[in-house]
Amino acid sequence: MAQLILNHLTKHFGGGRPAVSDVSLKVREGGFLALLGPSGCGKTTVLRMIAGFERPSDGSIEFGERRLSDASLALPPERRNMAMVFQSYALWPHMTVAENVGYPLKVRGISGEAWKRSVGEALSLVKLTDYADRRPAALSGGQRQRVALARCLVTSPDVVLLDEPLANLDQHLRKSMEETFRIFHERSGATMVYVTHDQAEAMALATDVAVMSEGRLMQMAPPAEIYARPEGAIVGGLIGRGAVLRLALPGDAPRALEWPTLKCVLAGMGKAEAAEQPLRDVLVRPEHVSADSEGIALRVSTCTFEGERFALTLALADGQMLKAYGDQAMKPGETARFVISHGWRL
C-alpha cells in the first residue's frame, strides 16, 4: 500500500478564481479521508483529478513512487487502479446485479470460476448474495448503492473514490450505509476519499477530515481534533453545531477559554474597558453551555424539543445568539443563568 499525495494542486476552468487553488495534503495509507465543504468549494473537482477525469492546471498527484498527474501528463483512469462510486450509482439497467458487479472483471478478461468467485465474495460482503439475479430496477436505493460498492471491491483497487454516495438516500438508509462503508473500508484495506457536504457523515466515517472553502484547503485533521480545535470561523461553522461569537478579549487570551475568563468578558459587554480590547471570534459549542445559578443572566430566544433534549437559543447582552442544550423546556422571553464551561478562540 502506498500514500496518496496532492502537491499544490490547482485547477482553472477559464476566467475568475480557480476551482481548486494550491491544495496540498497527504492521505494516510489505508486511510479514510473525507473532503468536506459546501457546494462549489472544489471538493468534487479534487476527486475528479485524483480519478484522472480532469488534468491539473498546476501541481501534481502522486501515489507512492508513481506520478499520476501534473500539468503536462495524466495517467488515464484505467491505469490508476482506482474505483469510483457515484451519487447516481451508474448501474447498467439491462444487467443483473452479478453482471454489474462483475463487469470490471469482464473488461480485464477474467471469466469462468475466477469471475464467479470474485463476484460472490463481493456480494457477500455487502449482503446481497440473494439478489445476484435481480436487475437494478428491482432494488431499493440502498441496495443499488451496495451493488456499486461491490463493483468496486472486485477489482481490489488501491484507492476508492466516493462522490456524495449517500445524497439520494433517506436518513434511515444513510445510517445503515455508513455502517456498510465502515465494514467495506476495514475489509478492503483500500485508501478511501469521500466527498460530502454533510459534516455528520464526515465525522462518523473518516479517519481524517479535510475542510474546503472556495477552492482552498482550510484545515485537515482527525475528526476529534477538527471538532475541538477548528482553525478559523469557516471550519468552526462547518463542523458540529455551535455559535461563533465576537468577544472583546485581552491580547494574551489563550485559545482554550474557560468559564472565569468568559464570565468576565460577558459581564463586561458594553463597558468602556471592553471597547479597548480587540474583538476575536470565539466558538462555543451547545454542550458547553448549561443552566447554573452561578452563571450569567441570558434571555431565552427559542426553545425546541429534539426528543432527548431541548435546544435553546440564548441572547447575549449585545444581541448575539448562543446555542445551548437543556433537559427541560424554557419559555421564550424568560431570563435564566447559564455557565459557559469552554470556548475556543478561532
Buried (B, 14 or more C-beta within 10 A) or exposed (E): EEBBBBBEBBBBEEEEEBBBBBBEBBBEEBBBBBBBBEEBBBBBBBBBBBBBBBBBBBBBBBBEEEBBBBEEEBBEBEEBBBBBBBBEBEBEEEBBBBBBBBBBBEEEEBEEEEBBEBBBBBBEBBEBBEBBEBBBEEBEBBBBBBBBBBBBBBBEBBBBBBBBBBBBBEEEBBBEBBEBBEEBBEEBEBBBBBBBBBBEBBBBBBBBBBBBBBBBBBBBBBBEEBBBBBBBBBBBBBBBEBBBBEBBBEEEBEEEBEBEBBBEBBEBBEEEEBEEBEEBBBBBBBBBBBBBEEBBEBBBBBBEEEEEBBBBBBBBBEEBEBBBBBEEEBEEEEEBEBBBBBBBBB
